[in-house]
Amino acid sequence: MSNYKMAEANHRIIPTEDKIFGINQSAKKMAAEIGADKVVNATIGSLLDNDGNLVILSSVVEVLKSLTPNDYAEYAPITGTPDFIKAINRAAFGSYVPNAYTATVATPGGTGAIRNTIQNYSKRGDQVLTSDWYWAPYNTIAQDIERTIATFTLTDDKGKFNAVSFESKINELLSKQDGLVILLNTPAHNPTGYSLDLEDWNNVIRVTKNAVADGKKKLTLLVDVAYLDYAGDEEENRKFFPLLEGLPENILVVITYSLSKSYTMYGMRSGAMICMTGNKEIADEFKTVCSFSARGTWSNCNRAAMATLSHIYADNNLLSKVTKERQQYCKTLLQRGKSFQEAANEVSLNMVPFVAGFFVTVRCENAEAVGLELQKQGIFTVPVGKGLRVSIASIPEEKCKSLPPLISQAIKNVNG
């Protein structure tokens, strides 16, 4: 055993294994031992078909196969190729065109966009605000650049967005910090499937404007729309964007968009961060500082993914083909969620309100122990705080129907 620890912790709590990937590996090991048909692996954050195969849009694959060597071998500009910037803005906003100054910087998926937003719009030692149910890597990203995560309560007793808790936590943090980065993952929130509606968004805008009304503090509102195109009607779910226009100069909106889900290019690590502001100087500053951070981390992003998206948006017939293919899978995913919800209601399973997306979350005490109890039956979920995250994206509809009573029984076995 070495007498040295060569790496520096730098105030980070570093696990030896990623939790989700670790449980996924346990599921794969059991499947190899007793047969895949006897194992339910509801840990995977990717869309699988009913046979357990990764869903890959064939229309996107056709474009990938048509790329020239220069499309994937040449360095891309740090901010992204001009065609990619145009294409990803259309992909993110749809038919809505922001009445605001925008600036776009390419990132390796949504993760890179989140990292650079926290890095550039908070100070070392700051707390970053998100909901009490959140994607675990938010905490990893914050820790790695010497910030911490603070949370507000996502929903109230009626299952609506908890604007009271949101406002209270913002005011508390701004009493101690010069500024605040807020992370909102919507629509189709990971890990719960909750989505903010227009009333919720009006509350978000009201609260944030009031919090910095005296002009002494600043807010950065990051909207993580990773699951935007699997949340139901693609245009309906973009109706909140106009509400983000006309905000005070001391509130910056950052949209983080990823090609992973919408274009099934998980492994190609491509996405972008897009700011919205009423001030051109702030937009120019955004491009400068985020480009600087990109150069200091990943440098530049995957050119092949950029070329693929650019080709899709240069051809309306191809774009229509990709959109229609994705919509079919979206319908499948929504049906899985509906089936799980109905089965959960039958056994009075306590769920965080679900609207759409890749995941549902079941509330329960002693979630780690309940997760282990389910693993005895070959059922693998992810404990997240006071609940279990179930990936409906990775299991067929019949499993979505059969899981709730089994989860309910496991909770009773552990908690009485």
Sine and cosine of phi, psi and omega as CSV:
sin_phi,cos_phi,sin_psi,cos_psi,sin_omega,cos_omega
0.00,0.00,0.73,-0.69,-0.06,-1.00
-0.94,0.35,0.57,-0.82,0.08,-1.00
-0.99,0.12,-0.09,1.00,-0.11,-0.99
-0.89,-0.46,0.59,-0.81,0.27,-0.96
-0.92,-0.39,0.97,-0.24,-0.15,-0.99
-0.97,0.25,-0.53,0.85,-0.03,-1.00
-0.99,0.16,0.52,-0.85,0.04,-1.00
-0.99,-0.16,0.76,-0.65,-0.01,-1.00
-0.94,0.33,-0.55,0.83,0.01,-1.00
0.76,0.65,0.75,0.66,0.07,-1.00
0.92,0.40,0.26,0.97,0.02,-1.00
-0.99,-0.14,0.53,-0.85,0.15,-0.99
-0.98,-0.20,0.95,-0.31,-0.17,-0.99
-0.94,-0.33,0.93,-0.36,0.04,-1.00
-0.95,0.31,0.39,-0.92,0.03,-1.00
-0.97,0.22,-0.31,0.95,-0.03,-1.00
-0.51,-0.86,0.64,-0.76,0.11,-0.99
-0.90,0.44,0.76,-0.65,-0.12,-0.99
-0.86,0.52,-0.78,0.63,-0.08,-1.00
-0.91,0.41,-0.71,0.70,0.00,-1.00
-0.91,0.41,-0.54,0.84,0.04,-1.00
-0.90,0.43,-0.72,0.69,0.03,-1.00
-0.91,0.40,-0.62,0.79,0.05,-1.00
-0.87,0.50,-0.67,0.74,0.02,-1.00
-0.91,0.42,-0.60,0.80,0.06,-1.00
-0.89,0.45,-0.64,0.77,0.04,-1.00
-0.90,0.44,-0.69,0.72,0.00,-1.00
-0.90,0.44,-0.62,0.78,0.01,-1.00
-0.90,0.44,-0.70,0.71,0.02,-1.00
-0.91,0.42,-0.64,0.77,0.02,-1.00
-0.87,0.49,-0.62,0.78,0.01,-1.00
-0.93,0.36,-0.50,0.87,-0.06,-1.00
-0.99,0.12,-0.67,0.75,-0.12,-0.99
-0.90,-0.44,-0.10,0.99,0.00,-1.00
0.95,-0.32,0.72,-0.70,-0.05,-1.00
-0.88,0.47,-0.48,0.88,-0.03,-1.00
-0.94,0.35,-0.25,0.97,-0.02,-1.00
-0.98,-0.20,0.09,1.00,-0.05,-1.00
-0.82,-0.57,0.70,-0.72,0.10,-0.99
-0.93,-0.36,0.95,-0.31,-0.01,-1.00
-0.99,-0.17,1.00,-0.07,-0.03,-1.00
-0.97,-0.25,0.64,0.77,-0.01,-1.00
-0.95,-0.30,-0.34,0.94,-0.25,-0.97
-0.98,0.18,0.77,-0.64,0.00,-1.00
-1.00,-0.03,0.63,0.77,0.06,-1.00
-0.74,-0.67,0.47,-0.88,-0.01,-1.00
-0.99,0.15,0.86,-0.52,0.04,-1.00
-0.93,-0.38,0.48,-0.88,0.07,-1.00
-0.99,0.16,-0.06,-1.00,-0.09,-1.00
-0.94,0.34,-0.20,0.98,0.06,-1.00
-0.99,-0.16,0.09,1.00,0.03,-1.00
1.00,0.10,0.23,0.97,0.02,-1.00
-1.00,-0.07,0.58,-0.81,0.03,-1.00
-0.88,0.48,0.78,-0.63,0.06,-1.00
-0.97,0.24,0.85,-0.53,0.05,-1.00
-0.79,-0.61,0.84,-0.54,-0.04,-1.00
-0.91,0.42,0.89,-0.45,-0.05,-1.00
-0.89,0.46,-0.53,0.85,0.01,-1.00
-0.92,0.40,-0.54,0.84,0.06,-1.00
-0.96,0.28,-0.63,0.78,0.02,-1.00
-0.87,0.50,-0.64,0.77,0.03,-1.00
-0.84,0.54,-0.67,0.74,0.01,-1.00
-0.92,0.39,-0.70,0.72,0.02,-1.00
-0.83,0.55,-0.67,0.74,-0.03,-1.00
-0.93,0.36,-0.35,0.94,-0.04,-1.00
-1.00,0.00,-0.05,1.00,-0.06,-1.00
-0.92,0.40,0.55,-0.84,0.09,-1.00
-1.00,0.03,0.29,-0.96,0.03,-1.00
-0.81,0.58,-0.61,0.79,0.01,-1.00
-0.91,0.41,-0.46,0.89,0.00,-1.00
-0.90,0.43,-0.48,0.88,-0.04,-1.00
-0.87,-0.49,-0.19,0.98,-0.05,-1.00
-0.99,-0.15,-0.47,0.88,-0.07,-1.00
-0.98,0.20,0.57,-0.82,0.11,-0.99
-0.86,0.51,0.63,-0.78,0.14,-0.99
-1.00,-0.06,0.46,-0.89,0.13,-0.99
-0.85,0.53,0.48,-0.88,-0.05,-1.00
-0.84,0.54,-0.66,0.75,-0.02,-1.00
-0.99,0.16,-0.17,0.99,-0.08,-1.00
0.94,-0.33,0.42,-0.91,0.03,-1.00
-0.92,0.38,0.48,-0.88,0.00,-1.00
-0.83,0.56,-0.65,0.76,0.02,-1.00
-0.91,0.42,-0.60,0.80,0.02,-1.00
-0.91,0.42,-0.68,0.74,0.00,-1.00
-0.87,0.49,-0.68,0.73,0.05,-1.00
-0.89,0.45,-0.70,0.72,-0.07,-1.00
-0.92,0.39,-0.68,0.73,-0.09,-1.00
-0.96,0.26,-0.44,0.90,0.13,-0.99
-0.92,0.39,-0.65,0.76,0.08,-1.00
-0.91,0.41,-0.64,0.77,0.00,-1.00
-0.89,0.45,-0.67,0.74,-0.04,-1.00
-0.95,0.32,-0.73,0.69,-0.15,-0.99
-1.00,-0.08,-0.24,0.97,-0.02,-1.00
0.89,0.45,-0.70,-0.71,-0.02,-1.00
-0.98,0.22,-0.21,0.98,0.03,-1.00
-0.98,0.20,0.79,-0.62,0.07,-1.00
-0.92,-0.39,0.89,-0.46,-0.08,-1.00
-0.86,0.51,0.73,-0.68,0.13,-0.99
-1.00,-0.01,0.93,0.37,-0.10,-1.00
-0.28,-0.96,0.24,-0.97,0.17,-0.99
-0.98,0.21,0.73,-0.69,0.05,-1.00
-0.82,-0.57,0.42,-0.91,0.14,-0.99
-0.58,-0.81,0.61,-0.79,-0.12,-0.99
-0.78,-0.63,0.71,-0.70,0.06,-1.00
-0.75,-0.66,0.78,-0.63,0.02,-1.00
-0.91,0.40,0.57,-0.82,0.01,-1.00
-0.63,-0.78,0.38,-0.93,0.11,-0.99
-0.98,0.22,1.00,0.05,-0.05,-1.00
0.95,0.31,-0.08,-1.00,0.04,-1.00
-0.93,0.38,-0.45,0.89,-0.03,-1.00
-0.86,0.50,-0.70,0.71,0.02,-1.00
-0.89,0.46,-0.60,0.80,0.01,-1.00
-0.92,0.40,-0.64,0.77,0.03,-1.00
-0.91,0.41,-0.70,0.71,-0.01,-1.00
-0.86,0.51,-0.75,0.67,-0.07,-1.00
-0.95,0.32,-0.48,0.88,0.07,-1.00
-0.92,0.39,-0.74,0.68,0.02,-1.00
-0.89,0.45,-0.67,0.74,-0.03,-1.00
-0.88,0.48,-0.67,0.74,-0.15,-0.99
-1.00,-0.09,-0.27,0.96,-0.09,-1.00
-0.85,-0.53,0.25,0.97,0.18,-0.98
-0.66,-0.75,0.26,-0.97,0.02,-1.00
-0.98,-0.20,0.42,-0.91,0.09,-1.00
-0.82,0.57,0.77,-0.63,-0.04,-1.00
1.00,-0.09,-0.20,0.98,0.01,-1.00
-0.93,0.36,0.37,-0.93,0.21,-0.98
-0.99,-0.14,0.59,-0.81,0.03,-1.00
-0.92,-0.39,0.70,-0.72,-0.14,-0.99
-0.98,-0.17,0.73,-0.68,0.18,-0.98
-0.53,-0.85,-0.05,-1.00,-0.04,-1.00
-0.98,0.20,0.28,-0.96,-0.04,-1.00
-0.92,0.40,-0.46,0.89,0.19,-0.98
-0.99,-0.12,0.86,-0.50,-0.03,-1.00
-0.46,-0.89,0.35,-0.94,0.05,-1.00
-0.92,0.40,0.85,-0.52,-0.13,-0.99
-0.80,0.60,-0.61,0.80,0.01,-1.00
-0.87,0.49,-0.30,0.96,0.14,-0.99
-0.80,0.59,-0.71,0.71,-0.02,-1.00
-0.93,0.38,-0.65,0.76,0.02,-1.00
-0.88,0.48,-0.73,0.69,-0.01,-1.00
-0.88,0.47,-0.73,0.68,-0.02,-1.00
-0.88,0.48,-0.73,0.68,0.01,-1.00
-0.86,0.52,-0.67,0.74,-0.12,-0.99
-0.91,0.41,-0.40,0.92,0.05,-1.00
-0.91,-0.43,0.48,0.88,0.19,-0.98
0.89,0.45,0.68,0.74,0.20,-0.98
-0.84,-0.54,0.12,-0.99,0.08,-1.00
-0.73,-0.68,0.33,-0.94,0.00,-1.00
-0.99,-0.11,0.73,-0.68,0.19,-0.98
-0.90,-0.44,0.43,-0.90,-0.10,-1.00
-0.74,-0.67,0.46,-0.89,0.21,-0.98
-0.92,-0.40,0.25,-0.97,-0.01,-1.00
-0.99,0.16,0.86,-0.51,-0.13,-0.99
-0.89,0.46,-0.76,0.65,-0.07,-1.00
-0.82,-0.57,0.45,-0.89,0.04,-1.00
-1.00,-0.03,-0.16,-0.99,-0.06,-1.00
-0.91,0.41,-0.32,0.95,0.00,-1.00
-0.99,-0.11,0.07,1.00,0.02,-1.00
0.99,0.16,0.25,0.97,0.03,-1.00
-0.98,-0.19,0.32,-0.95,0.04,-1.00
-0.82,0.58,0.76,-0.65,-0.11,-0.99
-1.00,0.04,0.99,0.14,-0.04,-1.00
-0.90,0.43,-0.50,0.87,-0.01,-1.00
-0.91,0.41,-0.75,0.66,0.02,-1.00
-0.90,0.43,-0.65,0.76,0.02,-1.00
-0.85,0.53,-0.75,0.66,-0.03,-1.00
-0.91,0.41,-0.67,0.74,-0.02,-1.00
-0.88,0.48,-0.69,0.72,-0.05,-1.00
-0.94,0.33,-0.62,0.79,0.06,-1.00
-0.87,0.50,-0.74,0.67,-0.02,-1.00
-0.90,0.45,-0.61,0.79,0.03,-1.00
-0.89,0.46,-0.73,0.69,-0.05,-1.00
-0.94,0.33,-0.61,0.79,0.01,-1.00
-0.95,0.32,-0.29,0.96,0.09,-1.00
-0.96,0.28,-0.25,0.97,-0.04,-1.00
-0.90,-0.44,-0.26,0.97,-0.10,-1.00
-0.79,-0.62,0.41,-0.91,0.04,-1.00
-0.97,0.25,-0.41,0.91,-0.02,-1.00
-0.43,-0.90,0.08,-1.00,-0.07,-1.00
-0.50,-0.87,0.75,-0.67,0.18,-0.98
-0.99,-0.12,0.78,-0.62,0.02,-1.00
-0.91,-0.42,0.78,-0.63,0.02,-1.00
-0.96,-0.28,0.90,-0.43,0.09,-1.00
-0.88,-0.47,0.87,-0.49,0.02,-1.00
-0.98,-0.20,0.96,-0.27,-0.04,-1.00
-0.29,-0.96,0.50,-0.86,-0.04,1.00
-0.98,0.20,0.10,-0.99,0.03,-1.00
0.84,0.54,0.83,0.56,-0.07,-1.00
-0.81,0.59,0.68,-0.74,0.16,-0.99
-0.99,-0.15,0.89,-0.46,0.39,0.92
-0.94,-0.34,0.19,0.98,-0.22,-0.98
-0.97,-0.23,-0.39,0.92,-0.12,-0.99
0.99,0.13,0.14,0.99,0.04,-1.00
-0.96,0.28,0.52,-0.86,0.07,-1.00
-0.72,-0.70,0.70,-0.72,0.10,-0.99
-0.95,0.30,0.74,-0.67,0.11,-0.99
-1.00,-0.06,-0.04,-1.00,-0.08,-1.00
-0.91,0.41,-0.55,0.84,0.08,-1.00
-0.90,0.44,-0.68,0.73,0.05,-1.00
-0.87,0.50,-0.69,0.72,-0.02,-1.00
-0.90,0.43,-0.62,0.79,0.06,-1.00
-0.88,0.47,-0.59,0.81,0.06,-1.00
-0.93,0.38,-0.65,0.76,0.05,-1.00
-0.86,0.50,-0.73,0.69,0.00,-1.00
-0.90,0.44,-0.71,0.70,0.01,-1.00
-0.86,0.52,-0.75,0.66,-0.06,-1.00
-0.90,0.43,-0.71,0.70,-0.04,-1.00
-0.92,0.39,-0.64,0.77,0.03,-1.00
-0.90,0.44,-0.69,0.73,0.01,-1.00
-0.89,0.45,-0.59,0.81,-0.09,-1.00
-0.91,0.42,-0.48,0.88,-0.04,-1.00
-0.86,-0.51,0.39,0.92,-0.09,-1.00
-0.89,0.46,-0.47,0.88,-0.02,-1.00
-0.98,0.17,-0.07,1.00,0.06,-1.00
0.98,0.22,0.08,1.00,-0.06,-1.00
-1.00,0.02,-0.35,0.94,-0.02,-1.00
-0.84,-0.54,0.17,-0.99,0.00,-1.00
-0.68,-0.74,0.48,-0.88,0.00,-1.00
-0.80,-0.60,0.59,-0.81,0.19,-0.98
-0.87,-0.49,0.88,-0.47,-0.04,-1.00
-0.98,-0.21,0.97,-0.23,0.02,-1.00
-1.00,-0.03,0.84,-0.54,0.03,-1.00
-0.95,-0.33,0.95,-0.32,-0.03,-1.00
-1.00,0.04,0.97,-0.24,-0.09,-1.00
-0.96,-0.28,0.62,0.79,-0.07,-1.00
-0.82,0.58,-0.54,0.84,-0.09,-1.00
-0.95,-0.30,0.31,0.95,-0.09,-1.00
-0.79,0.61,-0.67,0.74,-0.10,-0.99
-1.00,0.05,0.06,1.00,0.10,-0.99
-0.86,-0.52,0.44,0.90,-0.06,-1.00
-0.95,-0.30,0.20,0.98,-0.03,-1.00
0.90,-0.44,-0.62,-0.78,-0.02,-1.00
-0.90,0.45,0.85,-0.53,-0.15,-0.99
-0.91,0.42,-0.57,0.82,0.01,-1.00
-0.99,0.16,-0.64,0.77,0.03,-1.00
-0.84,0.55,-0.65,0.76,-0.06,-1.00
-0.98,0.21,-0.03,1.00,0.07,-1.00
-0.96,-0.26,0.09,1.00,-0.04,-1.00
-0.93,0.36,-0.24,0.97,0.01,-1.00
-0.98,0.20,-0.33,0.95,-0.08,-1.00
-0.83,0.56,-0.69,0.73,0.01,-1.00
-0.86,0.51,-0.43,0.90,0.02,-1.00
-0.92,0.39,-0.32,0.95,-0.04,-1.00
-1.00,0.01,0.03,1.00,0.05,-1.00
-1.00,0.07,0.39,-0.92,0.14,-0.99
0.93,0.36,0.34,0.94,0.04,-1.00
-0.97,0.22,0.36,-0.93,0.04,-1.00
-0.85,0.53,0.38,-0.92,-0.04,-1.00
-0.89,0.46,-0.42,0.91,-0.02,-1.00
-1.00,0.02,0.25,0.97,0.19,-0.98
-0.85,-0.53,0.91,-0.41,0.03,-1.00
-0.97,-0.25,0.76,-0.65,0.06,-1.00
-0.99,-0.17,0.75,-0.66,0.08,-1.00
-0.82,-0.57,0.84,-0.54,0.06,-1.00
-0.99,-0.16,0.80,-0.60,0.06,-1.00
-0.95,-0.31,0.86,-0.51,-0.08,-1.00
-0.85,-0.53,0.65,-0.76,-0.06,-1.00
-0.82,-0.57,0.57,-0.82,0.09,-1.00
-1.00,0.05,-0.08,1.00,-0.10,-1.00
-0.85,0.53,-0.83,0.56,-0.06,-1.00
-0.99,0.12,-0.78,0.63,-0.13,-0.99
-0.88,0.48,-0.52,0.86,-0.04,-1.00
-0.84,-0.55,0.26,0.96,0.02,-1.00
0.73,0.69,0.69,0.73,0.06,-1.00
-0.91,-0.41,0.78,0.63,-0.08,-1.00
-0.81,0.59,-0.75,0.66,-0.12,-0.99
-0.98,0.20,-0.17,0.99,-0.03,-1.00
-1.00,0.03,-0.12,0.99,0.15,-0.99
0.74,0.67,0.96,0.29,0.00,-1.00
-0.68,-0.74,0.63,-0.78,0.04,-1.00
-0.09,-1.00,-0.29,-0.96,0.00,-1.00
-0.32,-0.95,0.37,-0.93,0.17,-0.99
-0.91,-0.41,0.76,-0.65,-0.10,-1.00
-0.80,-0.60,0.83,-0.55,0.03,-1.00
-0.99,-0.12,0.45,-0.89,0.12,-0.99
-0.79,-0.62,0.80,-0.60,-0.01,-1.00
-0.39,-0.92,0.39,-0.92,0.07,-1.00
-1.00,0.03,0.04,1.00,-0.08,-1.00
-0.86,-0.52,0.87,-0.49,-0.04,-1.00
-0.89,0.46,-0.61,0.79,-0.01,-1.00
-0.89,0.46,-0.61,0.79,0.01,-1.00
-0.93,0.37,-0.61,0.79,0.06,-1.00
-0.91,0.42,-0.67,0.74,0.03,-1.00
-0.90,0.44,-0.66,0.75,0.04,-1.00
-0.87,0.49,-0.68,0.73,0.03,-1.00
-0.82,0.57,-0.75,0.66,-0.03,-1.00
-0.89,0.45,-0.63,0.77,-0.02,-1.00
-0.92,0.40,-0.78,0.63,-0.10,-0.99
-0.95,0.31,-0.59,0.81,-0.01,-1.00
-0.96,0.27,-0.52,0.85,0.11,-0.99
-0.92,0.40,-0.65,0.76,0.04,-1.00
-0.87,0.50,-0.73,0.69,0.00,-1.00
-0.91,0.41,-0.60,0.80,0.05,-1.00
-0.88,0.47,-0.71,0.70,0.00,-1.00
-0.88,0.48,-0.54,0.84,-0.04,-1.00
-1.00,0.09,-0.05,1.00,0.02,-1.00
-0.84,-0.55,-1.00,0.09,-0.04,-1.00
-1.00,-0.05,-0.15,0.99,0.00,-1.00
0.96,0.29,-0.99,0.17,0.09,-1.00
-0.66,-0.75,0.21,-0.98,-0.18,-0.98
-0.96,-0.27,0.00,-1.00,-0.13,-0.99
-0.91,0.41,0.93,-0.36,-0.06,-1.00
-0.94,0.34,-0.55,0.84,-0.01,-1.00
-0.88,0.47,-0.65,0.76,0.04,-1.00
-0.91,0.41,-0.64,0.77,0.05,-1.00
-0.88,0.48,-0.71,0.70,-0.01,-1.00
-0.89,0.45,-0.64,0.77,0.00,-1.00
-0.87,0.48,-0.76,0.65,0.00,-1.00
-0.90,0.43,-0.63,0.78,0.00,-1.00
-0.88,0.47,-0.67,0.74,0.02,-1.00
-0.90,0.43,-0.65,0.76,-0.01,-1.00
-0.88,0.47,-0.69,0.72,-0.06,-1.00
-0.99,0.13,-0.08,1.00,0.09,-1.00
-1.00,0.00,-0.09,1.00,-0.08,-1.00
-0.71,-0.70,0.96,-0.29,-0.07,-1.00
-0.88,0.47,-0.57,0.82,0.03,-1.00
-0.91,0.41,-0.66,0.75,0.03,-1.00
-0.92,0.39,-0.67,0.74,0.04,-1.00
-0.87,0.49,-0.67,0.74,0.03,-1.00
-0.89,0.46,-0.64,0.77,-0.01,-1.00
-0.90,0.43,-0.71,0.71,0.02,-1.00
-0.89,0.46,-0.71,0.71,-0.04,-1.00
-0.89,0.46,-0.71,0.70,-0.01,-1.00
-0.90,0.44,-0.65,0.76,0.01,-1.00
-0.90,0.43,-0.68,0.73,0.01,-1.00
-0.91,0.42,-0.63,0.78,-0.02,-1.00
-0.89,0.47,-0.55,0.84,0.04,-1.00
-0.90,0.43,-0.68,0.74,0.03,-1.00
-0.94,0.34,-0.54,0.84,0.05,-1.00
-0.88,0.47,-0.66,0.75,0.03,-1.00
-0.88,0.47,-0.66,0.75,0.03,-1.00
-0.87,0.49,-0.71,0.71,-0.02,-1.00
-0.90,0.43,-0.69,0.73,0.01,-1.00
-0.89,0.46,-0.59,0.81,0.01,-1.00
-0.93,0.37,-0.62,0.79,0.07,-1.00
-0.88,0.48,-0.70,0.72,0.01,-1.00
-0.89,0.46,-0.66,0.75,0.02,-1.00
-0.89,0.45,-0.67,0.74,-0.01,-1.00
-0.91,0.42,-0.66,0.75,0.03,-1.00
-0.90,0.44,-0.71,0.71,-0.02,-1.00
-0.87,0.49,-0.70,0.71,0.00,-1.00
-0.89,0.45,-0.68,0.73,0.01,-1.00
-0.93,0.37,-0.57,0.82,0.04,-1.00
-0.91,0.41,-0.64,0.77,0.03,-1.00
-0.89,0.46,-0.59,0.81,-0.04,-1.00
-0.90,0.43,-0.50,0.86,-0.01,-1.00
-0.94,-0.33,0.26,0.96,0.04,-1.00
0.82,0.57,0.66,0.75,0.05,-1.00
-0.96,0.26,0.74,-0.68,-0.08,-1.00
-1.00,0.08,0.98,-0.21,-0.03,-1.00
-0.96,-0.29,0.51,-0.86,0.24,-0.97
-0.92,0.38,0.67,-0.75,-0.06,-1.00
-0.77,0.64,0.81,-0.58,-0.07,-1.00
-0.94,-0.33,0.70,-0.71,0.08,-1.00
-0.89,-0.45,-0.77,0.63,-0.04,-1.00
-0.20,-0.98,0.19,-0.98,0.12,-0.99
0.84,-0.54,-0.20,-0.98,-0.10,-1.00
-1.00,0.09,-0.32,0.95,-0.17,-0.99
-0.70,-0.71,0.42,-0.91,0.25,-0.97
-0.81,-0.58,0.39,-0.92,0.04,-1.00
-0.79,-0.61,0.78,-0.63,0.03,-1.00
-0.98,-0.21,0.83,-0.56,0.03,-1.00
-0.96,0.27,0.67,-0.74,0.11,-0.99
-0.21,-0.98,0.46,-0.89,0.13,-0.99
-0.98,0.19,0.40,-0.92,0.04,-1.00
0.80,0.61,0.78,0.63,-0.10,-0.99
-0.86,0.50,-0.61,0.79,0.00,-1.00
-0.87,0.49,-0.70,0.71,-0.01,-1.00
-0.93,0.38,-0.63,0.78,0.04,-1.00
-0.90,0.43,-0.64,0.77,0.04,-1.00
-0.87,0.50,-0.68,0.74,0.03,-1.00
-0.92,0.38,-0.58,0.81,0.06,-1.00
-0.88,0.47,-0.67,0.74,0.03,-1.00
-0.92,0.40,-0.56,0.83,0.00,-1.00
-0.89,0.45,-0.46,0.89,0.06,-1.00
-0.88,0.48,-0.44,0.90,0.00,-1.00
-0.99,-0.15,0.15,0.99,-0.01,-1.00
0.98,0.18,0.38,0.93,0.00,-1.00
-0.93,-0.36,0.86,-0.51,-0.08,-1.00
-0.90,-0.43,0.88,-0.48,0.06,-1.00
-0.81,-0.59,0.00,-1.00,-0.02,-1.00
-0.88,-0.48,0.91,-0.41,0.11,-0.99
-0.90,0.43,0.77,-0.63,0.02,-1.00
-0.71,-0.70,0.98,-0.18,-0.02,-1.00
0.88,0.48,-0.82,-0.57,-0.01,-1.00
-0.99,-0.12,0.81,0.59,0.02,-1.00
-0.04,-1.00,0.03,-1.00,0.02,-1.00
-0.87,-0.50,0.78,-0.63,0.10,-1.00
-1.00,0.00,0.79,-0.62,0.01,-1.00
-0.90,-0.44,0.84,-0.54,0.03,-1.00
-1.00,0.10,0.98,-0.21,0.09,-1.00
-0.97,0.23,-0.21,0.98,0.05,-1.00
-0.94,0.34,-0.43,0.90,-0.15,-0.99
-0.96,-0.27,0.03,1.00,-0.01,-1.00
-0.77,-0.64,0.53,-0.85,-0.03,-1.00
-0.94,0.34,0.23,-0.97,-0.07,-1.00
-0.86,0.51,-0.61,0.79,-0.02,-1.00
-0.88,0.47,-0.57,0.82,0.05,-1.00
-0.95,0.31,-0.57,0.82,0.06,-1.00
-0.88,0.48,-0.55,0.84,0.03,-1.00
-0.97,0.25,-0.59,0.81,-0.13,-0.99
-1.00,0.05,-0.36,0.93,-0.09,-1.00
-0.94,0.35,-0.69,0.72,-0.10,-1.00
-0.78,0.63,-0.73,0.68,0.02,-1.00
-0.90,0.43,-0.52,0.85,0.03,-1.00
-0.94,0.34,-0.63,0.78,0.06,-1.00
-0.91,0.40,-0.68,0.73,0.02,-1.00
-0.85,0.53,-0.69,0.72,0.00,-1.00
-0.92,0.39,-0.63,0.78,0.02,-1.00
-0.90,0.44,-0.63,0.77,0.04,-1.00
-0.89,0.46,-0.67,0.75,0.03,-1.00
-0.91,0.41,-0.62,0.79,0.00,-1.00
-0.88,0.47,-0.60,0.80,-0.06,-1.00
-1.00,0.07,-0.69,0.72,-0.14,-0.99
-0.98,-0.21,-0.14,0.99,0.03,-1.00
1.00,0.09,0.00,0.00,0.00,0.00
